Amino acid sequence: MRRNRRKGGNKEKVFGCDLLEHLTTSNQEIPLVLRACSEFVEQHGIVDGIYRLSGVSSNIQKLRGEFENDGSPDLNKDVYLQDIHCVSSLCKAYFRELPNPLLTYQLYDKFAVSDSDAVL
């Protein structure tokens, strides 16, 4: 079970919380973890399978801990530059751990109809 209180800088829960709640609490339009990781991938991640291949698990956990404890880690550390896939893996983990999907359950039927309308 994850503890709500953290030692150090960032007191906001980053992973596994509702997206709207996270954005409201952080006063941001885009979660910092997604913005920082996507900017890093755009700069350094022009490699095959950037979102298909997984990074080293220990590097992903280290980066996750830095976002949870420090809020804004230095992604230009050698460990992340040498394992670029850990940064993209963290983005995928953020989306995977959202309690409510981006394409919400309430709007699922509308998404399905719009998808079937597009396939004419």
N, CA, C and O atoms as a GROMACS GRO file, in nm:
protein
  480
    1MET      N    1   0.084  -0.119   0.000
    1MET     CA    2   0.000   0.000   0.000
    1MET      C    3   0.088   0.124   0.000
    1MET      O    4   0.185   0.132   0.076
    2ARG      N    5   0.056   0.219  -0.083
    2ARG     CA    6   0.135   0.338  -0.098
    2ARG      C    7   0.099   0.440   0.010
    2ARG      O    8  -0.019   0.459   0.042
    3ARG      N    9   0.200   0.504   0.066
    3ARG     CA   10   0.176   0.604   0.169
    3ARG      C   11   0.148   0.739   0.104
    3ARG      O   12   0.209   0.774   0.002
    4ASN      N   13   0.056   0.814   0.162
    4ASN     CA   14   0.022   0.945   0.108
    4ASN      C   15   0.124   1.051   0.145
    4ASN      O   16   0.147   1.145   0.069
    5ARG      N   17   0.185   1.036   0.261
    5ARG     CA   18   0.282   1.136   0.304
    5ARG      C   19   0.418   1.094   0.255
    5ARG      O   20   0.457   0.978   0.266
    6ARG      N   21   0.491   1.189   0.200
    6ARG     CA   22   0.621   1.161   0.144
    6ARG      C   23   0.726   1.250   0.210
    6ARG      O   24   0.698   1.363   0.252
    7LYS      N   25   0.846   1.196   0.218
    7LYS     CA   26   0.956   1.278   0.266
    7LYS      C   27   1.003   1.365   0.150
    7LYS      O   28   0.996   1.323   0.035
    8GLY      N   29   1.049   1.483   0.179
    8GLY     CA   30   1.106   1.567   0.074
    8GLY      C   31   1.003   1.658   0.010
    8GLY      O   32   0.897   1.686   0.066
    9GLY      N   33   1.038   1.705  -0.111
    9GLY     CA   34   0.968   1.812  -0.179
    9GLY      C   35   0.824   1.790  -0.216
    9GLY      O   36   0.737   1.857  -0.161
   10ASN      N   37   0.795   1.702  -0.307
   10ASN     CA   38   0.662   1.692  -0.365
   10ASN      C   39   0.567   1.616  -0.274
   10ASN      O   40   0.593   1.501  -0.238
   11LYS      N   41   0.457   1.680  -0.236
   11LYS     CA   42   0.358   1.615  -0.149
   11LYS      C   43   0.238   1.564  -0.227
   11LYS      O   44   0.151   1.498  -0.170
   12GLU      N   45   0.231   1.594  -0.356
   12GLU     CA   46   0.119   1.553  -0.438
   12GLU      C   47   0.140   1.412  -0.490
   12GLU      O   48   0.252   1.374  -0.526
   13LYS      N   49   0.033   1.336  -0.494
   13LYS     CA   50   0.040   1.204  -0.553
   13LYS      C   51   0.048   1.221  -0.705
   13LYS      O   52  -0.027   1.300  -0.762
   14VAL      N   53   0.138   1.148  -0.768
   14VAL     CA   54   0.159   1.163  -0.912
   14VAL      C   55   0.097   1.047  -0.988
   14VAL      O   56   0.024   1.069  -1.085
   15PHE      N   57   0.125   0.925  -0.948
   15PHE     CA   58   0.080   0.806  -1.019
   15PHE      C   59  -0.041   0.745  -0.951
   15PHE      O   60  -0.050   0.742  -0.828
   16GLY      N   61  -0.136   0.696  -1.031
   16GLY     CA   62  -0.250   0.624  -0.977
   16GLY      C   63  -0.362   0.711  -0.924
   16GLY      O   64  -0.453   0.659  -0.860
   17CYS      N   65  -0.357   0.841  -0.949
   17CYS     CA   66  -0.467   0.926  -0.903
   17CYS      C   67  -0.546   0.974  -1.023
   17CYS      O   68  -0.498   0.970  -1.137
   18ASP      N   69  -0.666   1.019  -0.998
   18ASP     CA   70  -0.754   1.068  -1.103
   18ASP      C   71  -0.688   1.186  -1.175
   18ASP      O   72  -0.633   1.275  -1.110
   19LEU      N   73  -0.695   1.187  -1.306
   19LEU     CA   74  -0.629   1.290  -1.386
   19LEU      C   75  -0.681   1.430  -1.351
   19LEU      O   76  -0.602   1.522  -1.331
   20LEU      N   77  -0.812   1.446  -1.344
   20LEU     CA   78  -0.869   1.577  -1.313
   20LEU      C   79  -0.826   1.623  -1.174
   20LEU      O   80  -0.793   1.740  -1.154
   21GLU      N   81  -0.826   1.532  -1.078
   21GLU     CA   82  -0.782   1.563  -0.942
   21GLU      C   83  -0.635   1.607  -0.943
   21GLU      O   84  -0.598   1.705  -0.878
   22HIS      N   85  -0.553   1.534  -1.017
   22HIS     CA   86  -0.410   1.566  -1.024
   22HIS      C   87  -0.388   1.705  -1.086
   22HIS      O   88  -0.308   1.783  -1.036
   23LEU      N   89  -0.460   1.734  -1.194
   23LEU     CA   90  -0.444   1.863  -1.260
   23LEU      C   91  -0.493   1.977  -1.172
   23LEU      O   92  -0.433   2.084  -1.170
   24THR      N   93  -0.602   1.955  -1.102
   24THR     CA   94  -0.655   2.057  -1.011
   24THR      C   95  -0.557   2.085  -0.898
   24THR      O   96  -0.531   2.200  -0.865
   25THR      N   97  -0.504   1.980  -0.839
   25THR     CA   98  -0.411   1.993  -0.727
   25THR      C   99  -0.282   2.061  -0.769
   25THR      O  100  -0.227   2.143  -0.695
   26SER      N  101  -0.232   2.026  -0.887
   26SER     CA  102  -0.103   2.078  -0.932
   26SER      C  103  -0.113   2.212  -1.004
   26SER      O  104  -0.011   2.274  -1.035
   27ASN      N  105  -0.236   2.258  -1.032
   27ASN     CA  106  -0.257   2.383  -1.107
   27ASN      C  107  -0.187   2.382  -1.242
   27ASN      O  108  -0.129   2.482  -1.283
   28GLN      N  109  -0.191   2.268  -1.310
   28GLN     CA  110  -0.129   2.256  -1.442
   28GLN      C  111  -0.230   2.202  -1.541
   28GLN      O  112  -0.326   2.134  -1.503
   29GLU      N  113  -0.209   2.232  -1.669
   29GLU     CA  114  -0.297   2.181  -1.773
   29GLU      C  115  -0.256   2.042  -1.820
   29GLU      O  116  -0.339   1.964  -1.866
   30ILE      N  117  -0.128   2.011  -1.807
   30ILE     CA  118  -0.072   1.882  -1.845
   30ILE      C  119   0.011   1.834  -1.728
   30ILE      O  120   0.090   1.911  -1.674
   31PRO      N  121  -0.004   1.708  -1.688
   31PRO     CA  122   0.078   1.658  -1.576
   31PRO      C  123   0.227   1.674  -1.606
   31PRO      O  124   0.272   1.646  -1.717
   32LEU      N  125   0.301   1.720  -1.508
   32LEU     CA  126   0.444   1.745  -1.525
   32LEU      C  127   0.518   1.622  -1.574
   32LEU      O  128   0.606   1.632  -1.660
   33VAL      N  129   0.482   1.506  -1.522
   33VAL     CA  130   0.550   1.383  -1.562
   33VAL      C  131   0.533   1.360  -1.712
   33VAL      O  132   0.628   1.317  -1.779
   34LEU      N  133   0.416   1.386  -1.767
   34LEU     CA  134   0.393   1.367  -1.910
   34LEU      C  135   0.462   1.474  -1.993
   34LEU      O  136   0.521   1.444  -2.097
   35ARG      N  137   0.455   1.597  -1.947
   35ARG     CA  138   0.520   1.706  -2.021
   35ARG      C  139   0.671   1.687  -2.025
   35ARG      O  140   0.732   1.696  -2.131
   36ALA      N  141   0.731   1.661  -1.909
   36ALA     CA  142   0.877   1.646  -1.902
   36ALA      C  143   0.925   1.526  -1.982
   36ALA      O  144   1.023   1.534  -2.056
   37CYS      N  145   0.855   1.414  -1.968
   37CYS     CA  146   0.896   1.292  -2.039
   37CYS      C  147   0.877   1.306  -2.189
   37CYS      O  148   0.963   1.263  -2.266
   38SER      N  149   0.766   1.365  -2.233
   38SER     CA  150   0.744   1.378  -2.377
   38SER      C  151   0.843   1.476  -2.440
   38SER      O  152   0.888   1.453  -2.552
   39GLU      N  153   0.877   1.583  -2.369
   39GLU     CA  154   0.978   1.677  -2.420
   39GLU      C  155   1.113   1.608  -2.431
   39GLU      O  156   1.186   1.628  -2.528
   40PHE      N  157   1.147   1.526  -2.332
   40PHE     CA  158   1.273   1.452  -2.334
   40PHE      C  159   1.277   1.354  -2.451
   40PHE      O  160   1.377   1.345  -2.522
   41VAL      N  161   1.167   1.282  -2.471
   41VAL     CA  162   1.161   1.185  -2.581
   41VAL      C  163   1.170   1.257  -2.715
   41VAL      O  164   1.237   1.208  -2.806
   42GLU      N  165   1.105   1.372  -2.729
   42GLU     CA  166   1.114   1.448  -2.854
   42GLU      C  167   1.257   1.492  -2.882
   42GLU      O  168   1.300   1.494  -2.997
   43GLN      N  169   1.331   1.528  -2.777
   43GLN     CA  170   1.470   1.573  -2.794
   43GLN      C  171   1.567   1.459  -2.817
   43GLN      O  172   1.654   1.469  -2.903
   44HIS      N  173   1.552   1.351  -2.742
   44HIS     CA  174   1.654   1.246  -2.739
   44HIS      C  175   1.607   1.110  -2.787
   44HIS      O  176   1.690   1.020  -2.806
   45GLY      N  177   1.480   1.093  -2.806
   45GLY     CA  178   1.427   0.958  -2.827
   45GLY      C  179   1.396   0.918  -2.969
   45GLY      O  180   1.306   0.838  -2.992
   46ILE      N  181   1.469   0.972  -3.063
   46ILE     CA  182   1.444   0.935  -3.201
   46ILE      C  183   1.515   0.802  -3.229
   46ILE      O  184   1.616   0.796  -3.298
   47VAL      N  185   1.459   0.697  -3.173
   47VAL     CA  186   1.513   0.561  -3.189
   47VAL      C  187   1.396   0.468  -3.220
   47VAL      O  188   1.281   0.497  -3.188
   48ASP      N  189   1.427   0.357  -3.283
   48ASP     CA  190   1.323   0.260  -3.316
   48ASP      C  191   1.256   0.208  -3.189
   48ASP      O  192   1.322   0.177  -3.091
   49GLY      N  193   1.125   0.200  -3.193
   49GLY     CA  194   1.050   0.139  -3.085
   49GLY      C  195   1.050   0.216  -2.955
   49GLY      O  196   1.042   0.156  -2.848
   50ILE      N  197   1.059   0.349  -2.961
   50ILE     CA  198   1.071   0.428  -2.839
   50ILE      C  199   0.955   0.402  -2.742
   50ILE      O  200   0.977   0.401  -2.621
   51TYR      N  201   0.834   0.382  -2.792
   51TYR     CA  202   0.722   0.353  -2.703
   51TYR      C  203   0.685   0.204  -2.704
   51TYR      O  204   0.595   0.163  -2.631
   52ARG      N  205   0.753   0.126  -2.784
   52ARG     CA  206   0.724  -0.017  -2.792
   52ARG      C  207   0.814  -0.096  -2.697
   52ARG      O  208   0.768  -0.190  -2.632
   53LEU      N  209   0.941  -0.058  -2.689
   53LEU     CA  210   1.036  -0.130  -2.604
   53LEU      C  211   1.034  -0.072  -2.463
   53LEU      O  212   1.013   0.048  -2.444
   54SER      N  213   1.055  -0.158  -2.365
   54SER     CA  214   1.057  -0.114  -2.226
   54SER      C  215   1.198  -0.078  -2.183
   54SER      O  216   1.297  -0.132  -2.234
   55GLY      N  217   1.205   0.014  -2.088
   55GLY     CA  218   1.333   0.049  -2.030
   55GLY      C  219   1.370  -0.048  -1.920
   55GLY      O  220   1.293  -0.139  -1.887
   56VAL      N  221   1.489  -0.029  -1.862
   56VAL     CA  222   1.535  -0.111  -1.751
   56VAL      C  223   1.447  -0.081  -1.630
   56VAL      O  224   1.429   0.035  -1.593
   57SER      N  225   1.393  -0.185  -1.570
   57SER     CA  226   1.297  -0.170  -1.460
   57SER      C  227   1.351  -0.084  -1.346
   57SER      O  228   1.279   0.000  -1.292
   58SER      N  229   1.476  -0.105  -1.308
   58SER     CA  230   1.532  -0.028  -1.196
   58SER      C  231   1.542   0.121  -1.232
   58SER      O  232   1.526   0.206  -1.144
   59ASN      N  233   1.570   0.152  -1.358
   59ASN     CA  234   1.575   0.292  -1.400
   59ASN      C  235   1.436   0.355  -1.401
   59ASN      O  236   1.420   0.472  -1.365
   60ILE      N  237   1.337   0.278  -1.443
   60ILE     CA  238   1.199   0.328  -1.442
   60ILE      C  239   1.156   0.358  -1.298
   60ILE      O  240   1.098   0.463  -1.272
   61GLN      N  241   1.186   0.268  -1.206
   61GLN     CA  242   1.149   0.288  -1.066
   61GLN      C  243   1.222   0.406  -1.006
   61GLN      O  244   1.165   0.482  -0.927
   62LYS      N  245   1.349   0.423  -1.042
   62LYS     CA  246   1.427   0.537  -0.992
   62LYS      C  247   1.365   0.668  -1.041
   62LYS      O  248   1.348   0.761  -0.963
   63LEU      N  249   1.333   0.674  -1.170
   63LEU     CA  250   1.274   0.794  -1.227
   63LEU      C  251   1.137   0.822  -1.166
   63LEU      O  252   1.103   0.936  -1.137
   64ARG      N  253   1.059   0.718  -1.148
   64ARG     CA  254   0.928   0.732  -1.085
   64ARG      C  255   0.943   0.791  -0.944
   64ARG      O  256   0.870   0.883  -0.906
   65GLY      N  257   1.037   0.738  -0.868
   65GLY     CA  258   1.062   0.789  -0.734
   65GLY      C  259   1.102   0.936  -0.734
   65GLY      O  260   1.063   1.012  -0.646
   66GLU      N  261   1.181   0.975  -0.833
   66GLU     CA  262   1.222   1.115  -0.841
   66GLU      C  263   1.103   1.206  -0.871
   66GLU      O  264   1.094   1.315  -0.815
   67PHE      N  265   1.012   1.163  -0.956
   67PHE     CA  266   0.892   1.244  -0.982
   67PHE      C  267   0.804   1.249  -0.858
   67PHE      O  268   0.748   1.354  -0.826
   68GLU      N  269   0.790   1.137  -0.788
   68GLU     CA  270   0.703   1.134  -0.671
   68GLU      C  271   0.761   1.212  -0.554
   68GLU      O  272   0.686   1.274  -0.478
   69ASN      N  273   0.893   1.212  -0.538
   69ASN     CA  274   0.954   1.277  -0.423
   69ASN      C  275   1.003   1.418  -0.451
   69ASN      O  276   0.990   1.506  -0.366
   70ASP      N  277   1.060   1.440  -0.568
   70ASP     CA  278   1.119   1.570  -0.599
   70ASP      C  279   1.031   1.656  -0.688
   70ASP      O  280   1.048   1.778  -0.692
   71GLY      N  281   0.938   1.595  -0.757
   71GLY     CA  282   0.850   1.670  -0.845
   71GLY      C  283   0.904   1.687  -0.985
   71GLY      O  284   0.833   1.660  -1.082
   72SER      N  285   1.027   1.731  -0.998
   72SER     CA  286   1.082   1.759  -1.131
   72SER      C  287   1.228   1.712  -1.137
   72SER      O  288   1.319   1.791  -1.111
   73PRO      N  289   1.250   1.586  -1.172
   73PRO     CA  290   1.387   1.534  -1.176
   73PRO      C  291   1.465   1.584  -1.297
   73PRO      O  292   1.407   1.633  -1.394
   74ASP      N  293   1.595   1.570  -1.291
   74ASP     CA  294   1.684   1.606  -1.401
   74ASP      C  295   1.691   1.488  -1.498
   74ASP      O  296   1.758   1.389  -1.470
   75LEU      N  297   1.622   1.498  -1.609
   75LEU     CA  298   1.619   1.388  -1.706
   75LEU      C  299   1.747   1.380  -1.789
   75LEU      O  300   1.765   1.285  -1.865
   76ASN      N  301   1.835   1.478  -1.775
   76ASN     CA  302   1.959   1.476  -1.852
   76ASN      C  303   2.072   1.402  -1.780
   76ASN      O  304   2.187   1.412  -1.820
   77LYS      N  305   2.039   1.328  -1.676
   77LYS     CA  306   2.138   1.243  -1.611
   77LYS      C  307   2.177   1.132  -1.707
   77LYS      O  308   2.096   1.088  -1.788
   78ASP      N  309   2.300   1.086  -1.696
   78ASP     CA  310   2.349   0.980  -1.786
   78ASP      C  311   2.261   0.856  -1.782
   78ASP      O  312   2.240   0.792  -1.884
   79VAL      N  313   2.210   0.822  -1.664
   79VAL     CA  314   2.130   0.700  -1.652
   79VAL      C  315   2.008   0.704  -1.743
   79VAL      O  316   1.968   0.602  -1.799
   80TYR      N  317   1.948   0.821  -1.759
   80TYR     CA  318   1.829   0.834  -1.844
   80TYR      C  319   1.866   0.853  -1.990
   80TYR      O  320   1.796   0.806  -2.080
   81LEU      N  321   1.977   0.923  -2.015
   81LEU     CA  322   2.023   0.940  -2.153
   81LEU      C  323   2.068   0.807  -2.212
   81LEU      O  324   2.054   0.785  -2.333
   82GLN      N  325   2.121   0.719  -2.128
   82GLN     CA  326   2.167   0.588  -2.176
   82GLN      C  327   2.053   0.487  -2.186
   82GLN      O  328   2.065   0.387  -2.256
   83ASP      N  329   1.944   0.512  -2.116
   83ASP     CA  330   1.827   0.424  -2.121
   83ASP      C  331   1.704   0.508  -2.149
   83ASP      O  332   1.617   0.524  -2.063
   84ILE      N  333   1.697   0.561  -2.270
   84ILE     CA  334   1.588   0.650  -2.309
   84ILE      C  335   1.453   0.581  -2.296
   84ILE      O  336   1.352   0.646  -2.268
   85HIS      N  337   1.451   0.450  -2.315
   85HIS     CA  338   1.325   0.376  -2.307
   85HIS      C  339   1.263   0.380  -2.168
   85HIS      O  340   1.142   0.361  -2.154
   86CYS      N  341   1.343   0.404  -2.064
   86CYS     CA  342   1.284   0.412  -1.930
   86CYS      C  343   1.194   0.534  -1.917
   86CYS      O  344   1.097   0.533  -1.842
   87VAL      N  345   1.227   0.640  -1.990
   87VAL     CA  346   1.145   0.762  -1.985
   87VAL      C  347   1.011   0.738  -2.055
   87VAL      O  348   0.906   0.776  -2.003
   88SER      N  349   1.015   0.676  -2.173
   88SER     CA  350   0.888   0.647  -2.242
   88SER      C  351   0.807   0.542  -2.165
   88SER      O  352   0.684   0.546  -2.166
   89SER      N  353   0.876   0.449  -2.098
   89SER     CA  354   0.806   0.349  -2.017
   89SER      C  355   0.733   0.414  -1.900
   89SER      O  356   0.625   0.370  -1.861
   90LEU      N  357   0.791   0.520  -1.845
   90LEU     CA  358   0.726   0.590  -1.734
   90LEU      C  359   0.599   0.660  -1.783
   90LEU      O  360   0.500   0.664  -1.710
   91CYS      N  361   0.601   0.716  -1.903
   91CYS     CA  362   0.479   0.775  -1.962
   91CYS      C  363   0.370   0.670  -1.973
   91CYS      O  364   0.255   0.694  -1.936
   92LYS      N  365   0.406   0.554  -2.023
   92LYS     CA  366   0.307   0.446  -2.038
   92LYS      C  367   0.254   0.404  -1.902
   92LYS      O  368   0.134   0.376  -1.888
   93ALA      N  369   0.341   0.399  -1.801
   93ALA     CA  370   0.297   0.361  -1.666
   93ALA      C  371   0.198   0.463  -1.611
   93ALA      O  372   0.101   0.427  -1.545
   94TYR      N  373   0.222   0.592  -1.638
   94TYR     CA  374   0.132   0.695  -1.590
   94TYR      C  375  -0.009   0.672  -1.645
   94TYR      O  376  -0.107   0.672  -1.570
   95PHE      N  377  -0.018   0.650  -1.776
   95PHE     CA  378  -0.149   0.626  -1.837
   95PHE      C  379  -0.211   0.496  -1.788
   95PHE      O  380  -0.332   0.490  -1.763
   96ARG      N  381  -0.130   0.393  -1.775
   96ARG     CA  382  -0.181   0.261  -1.732
   96ARG      C  383  -0.238   0.267  -1.591
   96ARG      O  384  -0.334   0.196  -1.560
   97GLU      N  385  -0.181   0.350  -1.505
   97GLU     CA  386  -0.223   0.355  -1.365
   97GLU      C  387  -0.334   0.455  -1.337
   97GLU      O  388  -0.379   0.467  -1.223
   98LEU      N  389  -0.380   0.526  -1.439
   98LEU     CA  390  -0.493   0.616  -1.418
   98LEU      C  391  -0.614   0.533  -1.376
   98LEU      O  392  -0.644   0.433  -1.440
   99PRO      N  393  -0.685   0.572  -1.269
   99PRO     CA  394  -0.801   0.495  -1.226
   99PRO      C  395  -0.916   0.502  -1.327
   99PRO      O  396  -0.996   0.409  -1.336
  100ASN      N  397  -0.924   0.611  -1.402
  100ASN     CA  398  -1.026   0.627  -1.506
  100ASN      C  399  -0.954   0.648  -1.638
  100ASN      O  400  -0.862   0.730  -1.646
  101PRO      N  401  -0.993   0.576  -1.742
  101PRO     CA  402  -0.924   0.591  -1.871
  101PRO      C  403  -0.946   0.730  -1.931
  101PRO      O  404  -1.042   0.799  -1.898
  102LEU      N  405  -0.856   0.768  -2.020
  102LEU     CA  406  -0.872   0.896  -2.089
  102LEU      C  407  -1.002   0.900  -2.169
  102LEU      O  408  -1.073   1.000  -2.169
  103LEU      N  409  -1.031   0.790  -2.236
  103LEU     CA  410  -1.158   0.777  -2.307
  103LEU      C  411  -1.256   0.718  -2.207
  103LEU      O  412  -1.268   0.596  -2.194
  104THR      N  413  -1.326   0.805  -2.136
  104THR     CA  414  -1.403   0.767  -2.018
  104THR      C  415  -1.512   0.665  -2.047
  104THR      O  416  -1.564   0.654  -2.158
  105TYR      N  417  -1.546   0.590  -1.941
  105TYR     CA  418  -1.654   0.492  -1.950
  105TYR      C  419  -1.786   0.558  -1.987
  105TYR      O  420  -1.865   0.502  -2.064
  106GLN      N  421  -1.810   0.678  -1.934
  106GLN     CA  422  -1.936   0.748  -1.960
  106GLN      C  423  -1.951   0.784  -2.108
  106GLN      O  424  -2.063   0.790  -2.158
  107LEU      N  425  -1.841   0.807  -2.176
  107LEU     CA  426  -1.848   0.848  -2.316
  107LEU      C  427  -1.814   0.734  -2.413
  107LEU      O  428  -1.801   0.758  -2.533
  108TYR      N  429  -1.800   0.613  -2.362
  108TYR     CA  430  -1.758   0.501  -2.446
  108TYR      C  431  -1.849   0.480  -2.567
  108TYR      O  432  -1.801   0.463  -2.679
  109ASP      N  433  -1.981   0.482  -2.545
  109ASP     CA  434  -2.075   0.460  -2.655
  109ASP      C  435  -2.060   0.566  -2.764
  109ASP      O  436  -2.068   0.535  -2.883
  110LYS      N  437  -2.038   0.691  -2.724
  110LYS     CA  438  -2.019   0.798  -2.822
  110LYS      C  439  -1.889   0.778  -2.900
  110LYS      O  440  -1.885   0.804  -3.020
  111PHE      N  441  -1.784   0.734  -2.832
  111PHE     CA  442  -1.658   0.706  -2.902
  111PHE      C  443  -1.677   0.593  -3.002
  111PHE      O  444  -1.626   0.599  -3.114
  112ALA      N  445  -1.750   0.490  -2.962
  112ALA     CA  446  -1.773   0.375  -3.050
  112ALA      C  447  -1.853   0.417  -3.174
  112ALA      O  448  -1.822   0.373  -3.285
  113VAL      N  449  -1.955   0.500  -3.155
  113VAL     CA  450  -2.035   0.547  -3.268
  113VAL      C  451  -1.950   0.633  -3.361
  113VAL      O  452  -1.956   0.618  -3.483
  114SER      N  453  -1.871   0.722  -3.305
  114SER     CA  454  -1.789   0.809  -3.390
  114SER      C  455  -1.686   0.727  -3.466
  114SER      O  456  -1.652   0.761  -3.580
  115ASP      N  457  -1.635   0.620  -3.406
  115ASP     CA  458  -1.539   0.534  -3.474
  115ASP      C  459  -1.606   0.460  -3.589
  115ASP      O  460  -1.548   0.447  -3.697
  116SER      N  461  -1.727   0.409  -3.567
  116SER     CA  462  -1.796   0.336  -3.674
  116SER      C  463  -1.839   0.430  -3.786
  116SER      O  464  -1.845   0.389  -3.902
  117ASP      N  465  -1.870   0.556  -3.754
  117ASP     CA  466  -1.904   0.654  -3.856
  117ASP      C  467  -1.784   0.686  -3.944
  117ASP      O  468  -1.800   0.714  -4.063
  118ALA      N  469  -1.666   0.682  -3.887
  118ALA     CA  470  -1.544   0.715  -3.961
  118ALA      C  471  -1.506   0.606  -4.060
  118ALA      O  472  -1.436   0.633  -4.158
  119VAL      N  473  -1.552   0.484  -4.037
  119VAL     CA  474  -1.518   0.371  -4.124
  119VAL      C  475  -1.631   0.352  -4.225
  119VAL      O  476  -1.714   0.262  -4.210
  120LEU      N  477  -1.633   0.435  -4.325
  120LEU     CA  478  -1.739   0.426  -4.427
  120LEU      C  479  -1.688   0.368  -4.555
  120LEU      O  480  -1.764   0.353  -4.650
   0.00000   0.00000   0.00000
